[in-house]
Amino acid sequence: MAYNTTRRIVFAAVLIMVLNMTLAAAVAATGENLWYYPPTPQGNVGIRRPTILWTFSGLTSDQIKEIYMTLDGKRVDAVYRDDLNSVFYTPQENLEIGRCSVSIAVTLKSGVRISSPSFSFNILNGASEEVPDTPVFEEVRDRINYYRNIAGLDGMSIEKSLNAAANNHALYVINSTNAGHFQSNKKNQYYTGEMPWDRTRYFGYMSPMVAENIHFIQSDIGAVDDWMDSVYHRFPLINPIYTHMGYGYAGKGTKYVNVLEAGALKYNGVNQQIIVYPVDRQKGVPVTWSGLEEPDPLRLFPEAKGPGGYPITLLVSGDRVERVELVSASITGGKANSIDFYSLDATNDTSLVENNAIALIPKDILMPDTTYRVTTVVKISYSDDTQEEIRKEWSFSTGGGELETYRSGTDILIYLNGIKRTYNPDPFIKNDRVLVPIRSICEEFGAVVNWNQETYSVEIVKEDNIITFDIGGKKALVNNRSIDIDVPAEIYHDRTVVPLRFVSEVLGYSVDWDGAMRMVIIHDR
């Protein structure tokens, strides 16, 4: 079954990607230039034990003789972590509320001494001892990682501080009027900082390299798919620099908010990679997209009529990359062979400058079940003032018109309120229905299951709800009201199994089925 893109409501998401820092200075040491970034955190912090980080480019622990860090005038035991290219310290005890001052000096074996700029941060009143627990949405992580796997990238992991920042911002937006990335109302109980990097720092995320996506639809999986089908919102999901994520969701009435925070814990010392999407030899690519992205990539082309064909992007990742420009490009395939397209790069679209990317949007909807070949030549400018032209060729094939993502394997994924669940025996499909062991699923719903061996019947009790049915029967009594069961309960591997949708819905949960991913998503109503 394909995941139908036409079922989605208006896509009005916006993206911001920020590297809230600049290379601050260079020092000559051991024949090399060592660049460093502004230390973090700076500004307001909402936890009592924030990690202090000072990141370098071109420095290793083998070069260091001594690290001297003071926190409020007292020396602390900071270390240099090669995996982060950073001086690193996390307090072992809660810091006092108020302003904290830090100084850092690094002495190299060569005799060179590097001192950090003076900086401080502010522990706010009401700061937590640790990052609060917030709802985790593993199905969002798995959906993102499915796309990253297609692109040949390692998956993201859910990071607690980013998750808290995303959750809080979703609640802020749902309780505000016309709120997006910017938090302006300090009286809102969910206010944690004006900009995304302020909010992630508030919850203790140590890196200032963050990207934030927002969407306003009910389906969290639909939000991920829409981001991937767009131009700008695609980049945080498939940029290899981002390895951490958090996701927040809020709903009120007919209003829904989806917030993704992507974080790059290590943003320097990153090897260059070229990521294209659709990827080489990808199949089932949609023929078009919604075109309802903000900012609208077609704003640069007033003559454009409709969203056109599915967007094609090329991203160059790596800490030496400064700018990517399109030299030439072509798209061939289908009856017309040569495809007309709109091109976007650093020369005409400032939104692509910070992403080091180019985009090609076919002027017309692509043909279904057709193979297309893309050829690009891009000019890459590096931080050492050198340039390079790289030619990239690849092909992809469209599907029948819908988003045709397919997960390998035969297992069924089940998520309850965002958390992946496993059962014994494994869920299976019978007559287009997913069957699960009844006792396991009902216990997770907070219900009690009673088994009557004499009548071969089952009773489920949750608060005032009582559901009874017989094994093999096609009727069930729900609070003494008879309803049909399209696939009867049965005994399977010595366990009673029932249709998951039936038992979930009668107990008050909503159920969505994603056939392409063989994924069941269950949420409280």
C-alpha angles and dihedrals in degrees: 000000000000125000103244113225092194093071094068125103125231114319106219102154127145132204136211124181117184137182096194094199144055132216099272107197146334130231128193110239133155089350094303138098111243114200123197135194129222109279121248150264105041125160127018121354126190100198129069098226108046120174115245114217135181112183128204137189116220099012129116133184090249089069095052124095100175142357117206114188126169126193113197089343096309122109116242132193103257121172136197114244114202091196088063099029084229148117102245136197133160118186115243092210134039115278121230119263112263138037119352121194124207135189126184131189125181119197116198126211087245088065095253114136120206118194124194122235112263110270143164142183134207124236104210127224108265093028113161123240088233139004108291121243111252132178113291120215106201093171089063091051091048092048092051091046090050089061092042089053089054088053092049095250133135114254128259122246126217110254116202098223093048090048091053091048092050093046093049093048092050088054091046092052095045089053095047139069118248093346121162129152095331120080109203104157108083090181091064107106090228096053110130104154142330100253134033094258090050090055097045090048090049089062093044105260101158100209123076091205104101139145125200128201123187130191135171109217135108097240117075090195089050089053092055091047092049091050090052092047092054132073111239099025091056094067101071089051095053103029106111091214090073111078102152129063144174129191131201130190132187134171135188121173107314094340120099132179129197118188125185121190114192119190135194108208091182111039100161133055086041116151119233118264132174113215120190127187128228083039127227112291093000113159132206094034113169117253094223143000137224096263089210098120124135117249090035108229089208091059085097091061111055090179092063114116112201128338094295122199130348112292118254118204140184120197127188113206126191136102094249093057113104104166141001123204130181114240098176140339142180136186118201133180143088127051094313090050095196112063122208115224146169114245127210128187141137092297096064107014121055090191088069095050094075092044096050088225145123129213134204118196115189111230092225133040111272121248117259120248092014133132117229128192122210124199121185137172114198131184113222120200117202133207091251090062094254124128136206136188116218127189117212126186128180142145139219137181128228123226131219094296102284133088103273107190114162127188117214120242132037104260121115120233117217123190124187113195089338099312122111113240130201127199140192114253097032117250115261139186123249123171090348093306128112111232122203135177104275100216094053096048095042093051088055088053089053093250130134121232121208121191122205109201094187097055096028089231138134131222122196118194126188118162105302095347121099121182122183131178141155126245106261093013123131095208132068132189112229107187088334092309116120118231133172124253108206093199112032123226115261143180111260123174089345091305131106109240127191137180106281095217093053097053094039096051097045088053092052105264130127119232130203125185123206105192096186091059095029086232130151116201117195123187138172111261 
